[in-house]
Amino acid sequence: MKTVRFLRLTLGARLLLVLLGVVTATTVLTLLLQDRSLQSDLERLARSRLQEASEVAEQLIQEALETQLERYEAIAATPQFQANVESRHVPTLSHFAQEIVEQQPETAVFFFDPQGKILAGNDPHGLAESAHRALASARTANGSAARSHTSLVEHHQRLYSLTSVPWGELEFAGALVCLEPVDLAQLEKWSKICRASLVVEPAVDTEALTLPIRDFGKRELQVATSLQAERKALANSRTNLLMAALVSVSLAAAVSVLLARHFVRPIRAIQSATERIAAGDFQFRLEVNRQDELGDVAQAWNLMLDGLNRNIRKRIRAEKKFQHLAQFDGLTGLANRRQMEETLTAWLEEEKAEAPGGSPLTSLAILHVDLDRFQDVHETFGHASGDSLLREVSRRFKTVVQEASSAPTLLARTESDEFVWVVPQISDRTQVDRLAQSLLSALEPSFAVEDQEIALGASLGIAMFPDDADDAETLLRYAAMAVAQAKNQGGNIYAFYTDSLPRIASKRLALENQLRRALEDQEFDLHYQPKVQLSTGKIAGFEALLRWHSPEHGFVNPAEFVPLAEETGAIVPIGEWALRQAVQQSLTWQEVGLPAVPISVNVSARQVEERADLVSFVADLLAESGLDPRLLDLEITESSLLRDQEGSVELFHRLRALGVTLSLDDFGTGYSSLAYLRQLPVDTLKVDRAFVPGTDSGDEDAKLIGSIIAMAKVLNLKVVVEGVETWKQRRFLEAMGCDQIQGYVFSEPVDGAGAEELLRKKRLTMRRKKAVKAEP
């Protein structure tokens, strides 16, 4: 209780000191401002009086100088003066100067010739140098000595009035220069008239109240005034202001004491309320019974308590939300990677604990799902559509999980387009097969994205506990390796982890390193597969297909190294090499007299992205080789154009301007619309080989190919179907009005010499037996 009183008294004392300090500081500031203002006003009045005195003094001096000038001009006008100066007789001039001195004692008289030299004179005070300077100043100002001049000069701390009167012809004028002393009596007379002192003082800055009238170099004639009356008035004013300040401070002290007591009591009430809140009583409220600022404070305090209650409730809800976000994916509502890893680790520990020293009683499976080509959809239709597609995928997966087993399982979204399903209590491998197939089957119905039907597949990798690994990190890594294996096999399938997968990954890494040197070591070659005109059976052109014969691995399947080349960027120089080789092969065939047929060369997605370099390279290649541009056909896959549709349209127009023909490869596997297709200046649509097997059974693929051919006819485009292997497929395509086909039904890809033999034939006949296929 004593501490509270001490704080209360201390607070009151502080408030008292603050109020006294404010009043004192305000009073002192007011005194200073008033004193400064009064001092400034008095000084301004004194300067005004001094200015008036200087104007009067200037007028008196000017009148005295003019009177002196009139007197000497009268002397210079007498015949006697004219006769004496025209004779230029020095003794006569000296005598005349003496006469002037006798009339005006203390006067210095000089006769100057036209060249500014003294002819004669009377100089009792050594004023010759001052006369010279005055005459030179007059000549400088007037251009000659032919005009009269008056001024004040100072010599040995004495003031002289100087008069210069010209004589002689205008061009040869001399001058009479007279200097009369200005005595103290004259200065005192002028001072009385001006009501200010006229003194000759050094020309320096000073705090005295003076005003210069005439400047004599280092000294000047000043008018000065006394400030005694003003200082006396200022002292009286300061005394009165000080007395008023003491009275103000005394009254402020009394008022401050009353205000301090008035403020301390409500502050104690707020302190008491604070202690209750610290004890957890958030329902306490202050009584609002005052109609002043303290009443407003009490009301604001109560509002603060209400807001505090609301914020506490919001914080509780926010913490729950943060806890949810820390464990679940915000887009799909599935568990996130963190929760999946924690749950997987906990389940593995439980499985190990149930079988100490032996094998776990049950198995656990991790099914890692990676959506195929989701990034293309995402970039084509935008983030919003991509997110909507992911939500629909997760909804279908949730349905599969709910129907698969009554035992607890966990479905999580771990990356943008990746999901992980952790399934404990697995009885056998057949159960995992069914679960994997159910996930892939859930994606079979097409998805609607912006009024378009999108087919979406997935690659699925599976790792098993305890067969493959017994810790969460390794199991997840093995499942990811199995996903990569599924993607390498074409996607839309599932694959189990096997011990060979690390070796496959190692081989892939080795291939990547060797791929960087393969072009320099000349390990690549081109094979050519003919395109046959169905109506005539003649070769309508060739497609150049890249082959790699590695010294270490032998023939490397294009399905293995082309994706690697795309990922590493090596496909760009390799693609340029393929274009050069194909152009050179066409020229070689023409040199030996074979028919000139177009050669199609595949353009990679990386080359499409670097479209400026691609156009300039093709233009330079055609210029260097001299090949007819119509014999070069560039095949660009449909999916590689979707990331930048506007840029792709521009690329096609620039390539078409070079004269080459353009084919849209793998048509039907992308998501391009008819409106987009109409913007592309293509010549040919190449239907992907994936649709050809369905033509044997007449399923939906056959209907789709028929629709593509019909659409191409409307757009005036040629259609080439690749991957044709049977007589039945050939007849179906011919009936549908297909222009050209390409496949093993006529010929497998052959080297340059084999292609030359095919060109020498007029027609190609169908092969009776299907050849063993090499990947195109």
CORTARA-V430198 format. One line per field, one symbol per residue. ss: DSSP state (@ for helix, = for strand, . for the rest). psi: psi as a letter, one per 40 degrees, with the letter a starting at -180 (. if undefined). A space follows every 50 residues. Layout:
ss = ???
psi = ???
This chain:
ss = .@@@@@@@@@@@@@@@@@@@@@@@@@@@@@@@@@@@@@@@@@@@@@@@@@ @@@@@@@@@@@@@@@@@@@@@@@@@@..@@@@@@@@@..@@@@@@@@@@@ @@@....=====.....=====.....@@@@@@@@@@@@@@@......== =====..==========......========..@@@@@@@@@@@..==== ==.......======...======...@@@@@@@@@@@@@@@@@@@@@@@ @@@@@@@@@@@@@@@@@@@@@@@@@@@@..............@@@@@@@@ @@@@@@@@@@@@@@@@@@@@@@@@@@@=......=.@@@@@@@@@@@@@@ @@@@........=========..@@@@@@@@.@@@@@@@@@@@@@@@@@@ @@@@....=======..=========..@@@@@@@@@@@@@@....===. .===...========......@@@@@@@@@@@@@@@@@.....===...@ @@@@@@@@@@@@@@@@@@.....==========.....============ ...===.@@@@@@@@@@@..@@@@@@@@@@@@@@@@@@@@@......=== ===.@@@@@.@@@@@@@@@@@@@@@...@@@======.@@@...@@@@@@ @@@@@@@...=======......@@@@@@....====.@@@.@@@....@ @@@@@@@@@@@@@@...=====....@@@@@@@@@....===.......= .@@@@@@@@@................
psi = dddddddddddddddddddddddddddddddddddddddddddddddddd dddddddddddddddddddddddddeeidddddddddfhddddddddddd dddgiehhhihhideeihdiihgeefeddddddddddddddeeifeiihi ihihhffihihhhhhiiaiddfhaihhhhhihiddddddddddefihhih iigihieigihidihfbeiihihiiifddddddddddddddddddddddd ddddddddddddddddddddddddddddeegeeiiihgfifadddddddd dddddddddddddddddddddddddeeihddeeiiadddddddddddddd dddegheaiidiihihhhhhhhfdddddddeidddddddddddddddddd ddedieihihhihdadfhihhhhifhdiddddddddddddddedhiihhf eihhhhaihhihiiheddieidddddddddddddddddeeifiiiihiee ddddddddddddddddedddefeiihihhihhhddeeiheiihhhhihgh ddeahhhdeddddddddeeedddddddddddddddddddddeeiihiihh hhhidddddfdddddddddddddddeihdeehhhhhiddeeedgdddddd ddddddeeeiihihifheeafiiddddddhgidihhhiededdeddefad ddddddddddddddefiihhhifheidddddddddefidiihaeddiihi addddddddeidihiiidihihiih.
